[in-house]
Amino acid sequence: MAAAKKKKKPAKPTKKQIAQKEKQMRMLRRAGIIGAVILIAGWAIAWFILSDGPAITSNWAKNQTLKITENAGFEIEEILVEGRENTDANLILALINVGQGDPIFLFDPQDAKTKIEEIAWVETAHIERRLPHTIYIGLTERVPFALWHDNGVLSVIDANGTVITSDNVAGFKDLMMIRGKGAAEKAGDFLKTLSGEKALYAMIDHAELIDKLRWDLILKDGKRIKLPEHDYAIAMRDVMKHHENENILGRESITDIDARYKGRLIVRTKLGTVQDYISNSDEVGTRL
């Protein structure tokens, strides 16, 4: 029988191979440690978020800051308001929600500005902290311009037609009253022009927008002056010229004055008589 072959002994690893293997083991251990750290960090972050950690930390930091600034003397001693005439002072204080003795850094000027500009009387507001002790609130209020009678409700409006208030309007009784759908938006330029005719303005009870296009003036004695859609300033001046010369607005017999036609007035009386006043001549024609 042939002699059995001897098994070869495995070759001993070289120093280089041993070094490479140890390096791989160190890298594996390092990767395992990093993975464990990432896992633990991820779990910690998740716990922090789910347990309201950010809010708690933020609130803690905020409270500590407020305590520090309060201890340093930064607390509210005065709330200074300028430009307030009709805006409710108690409403302003309720909206800003701070008072004397509160930390001044507790007050948020931008938030207060947003809230205060929602008040109907306020057009714009400028608000700031004036360190170390003062909150400054500067108001630009809407200017009452006219009284708008709409669907049985009487409101104070500004020149842009913005409704300011429907409460306690008795204090604004000297304002011109307007009626008609869309009258609030169209009143600005019209009433400014009308105010230039002071004698006519004093006679008027109210102005009424007709079909959203043109205005009628209703005098205190019931007379109605019909104005054109355009060139109403010329028409008003024409009416007043005839009134100055012929007292047409003082006659009890007259009910309507139609000034819608350029250079011509049509005057109606209680008896049904109609007169044409031609503005560019002295001619007066009478029609039944």
Secondary structure, DSSP 8 states (H G I E B T S, - for coil): --------------HHHHHHHHHHHHHHHHHHHHHHHHHHHHHHHHHHHHTTHHHHHHHHHHHHHHHHHHHTT-B--EEEEES-SSS-HHHHHHHH---TTSBGGG--HHHHHHHHTTSTTEEEEEEEEETTTEEEEEEEE----EEEEETTEEEEE-TT--EEESSSGGGGTTS-EEESTTHHHHHHHHHHHHTTSHHHHHHEEEEEEETTTEEEEEETTS-EEE--SS-HHHHHHHHHHHHHHH-TTT-TTEEEEEEEETTEEEEEETTS-EEEEETTSS-EEEE-
